[in-house]
Amino acid sequence: MGVEYPVSDICNVDGFESFVVEVGNEHFYVESGCLIWRDKKMIVAGLKDAKIPEDKKVEKIAAGAFMYQSDLQEIEIPKNIKTIGYNAFASTGLKKVELGEGLETLDLYAFGFNEEMQTLAIPKSVKKFITHKVLEEVSMLSEMGYKNKTYRVYKNTYAHRYMKKNGLKFEVIDE
């Protein structure tokens, strides 16, 4: 019988200084300031000084994992991360984000409401922006709090086509 925890119950860890997982816990562990759900290969919460592990033990960042972590100013997402969930880094104070080539899916508001972040470079590997049915005809990235931001995208990729189709401001990254 597996352990199921609604990830949203763990969100909003702003001000936490550490996570502690009892020795012998088969489901969760802590590494580099990240609380990780072993079975799901997913970071469920992160501290302001977290470093995302760069191995295949982690592939996802859960919804709200770093949300409201107000002192988080920059983060590097390594190539092993394939999915970044809803509100994962929303309202954190991020100024700089480096997304690794290997990222495939960005969920709604993944980096939303970070007013000082003006540019987001979308890797070639991104295949999907998750939106919700209520936003069918609305530009998802504009709704993510990125209305006046510039996106850096590779030519002829999913992200490039999406930006053109939705009239968003972008620059093409030279290879």
Secondary structure, 3 states (H helix, E strand, C coil): CCCCCCHHHCCCCCCCCCCCCCCCCCCEEEECCEEEECCCCEEEEECCCCCCCCCCCCCEECCCCCCCCCCCCEEEECCCCCEECCCCCCCCCCCEEEECCCCCEECCCCCCCCCCCCEEEECCCCCEECCCHHHCCCCHHHHHHHCCCEEEEECCCHHHHHHHHHCCCEEEECC
